[in-house]
Amino acid sequence: MILDLTAEQYARDWALAQFYFHLMPAYSILRREKVELGKADYVAHMLPYIRPETIPKG
């Protein structure tokens, strides 16, 4: 089977689905093994954009 896709179609319709398909079982396995994961583990690349005055204290 051959698919004729543009790069955008490939990324959006194939690669992204494959990524999430494999991410979810990995996440489940890590959680089952008591690895603490949260939102911050997925968005660490956004930390440089945080306004310092908005960081929660505590």
C-alpha positions as CSV (number, residue, x, y, z in Angstrom):
1,M,0.0,0.0,0.0
2,I,1.4,3.4,-1.0
3,L,0.2,6.7,0.4
4,D,0.6,9.9,-1.5
5,L,0.9,12.6,1.2
6,T,2.4,16.0,1.5
7,A,4.8,16.6,4.4
8,E,2.0,18.4,6.2
9,Q,-0.5,15.6,5.7
10,Y,2.1,13.0,6.8
11,A,2.9,14.9,10.0
12,R,-0.7,15.7,10.8
13,D,-2.5,12.5,9.7
14,W,0.1,9.8,10.2
15,A,3.1,10.7,12.3
16,L,1.2,12.5,15.1
17,A,-1.2,9.6,15.5
18,Q,1.7,7.1,15.6
19,F,3.5,9.2,18.2
20,Y,0.4,9.4,20.5
21,F,-0.4,5.7,20.0
22,H,3.1,4.8,21.4
23,L,3.2,7.6,24.0
24,M,0.0,6.4,25.8
25,P,1.2,2.9,26.6
26,A,4.6,4.2,27.7
27,Y,2.8,6.7,30.0
28,S,0.7,3.9,31.4
29,I,3.7,1.7,32.0
30,L,5.6,4.4,33.8
31,R,2.5,5.3,36.0
32,R,2.0,1.6,36.8
33,E,5.7,1.5,38.0
34,K,4.9,4.5,40.3
35,V,6.9,7.1,38.3
36,E,5.4,10.5,39.2
37,L,4.6,12.3,35.9
38,G,2.6,15.5,35.5
39,K,1.9,18.3,33.1
40,A,5.2,19.9,33.8
41,D,7.0,16.8,32.4
42,Y,5.3,17.4,29.1
43,V,5.8,21.2,28.8
44,A,9.2,21.8,30.2
45,H,10.2,23.5,27.0
46,M,7.8,26.3,27.9
47,L,9.5,27.2,31.2
48,P,11.7,30.0,29.7
49,Y,8.5,31.8,28.7
50,I,7.0,32.1,32.2
51,R,6.7,35.6,33.5
52,P,8.6,35.5,36.8
53,E,6.0,37.5,38.7
54,T,3.4,34.8,37.9
55,I,5.2,31.8,39.4
56,P,3.3,30.4,42.4
57,K,5.0,30.7,45.7
58,G,5.3,27.6,47.8
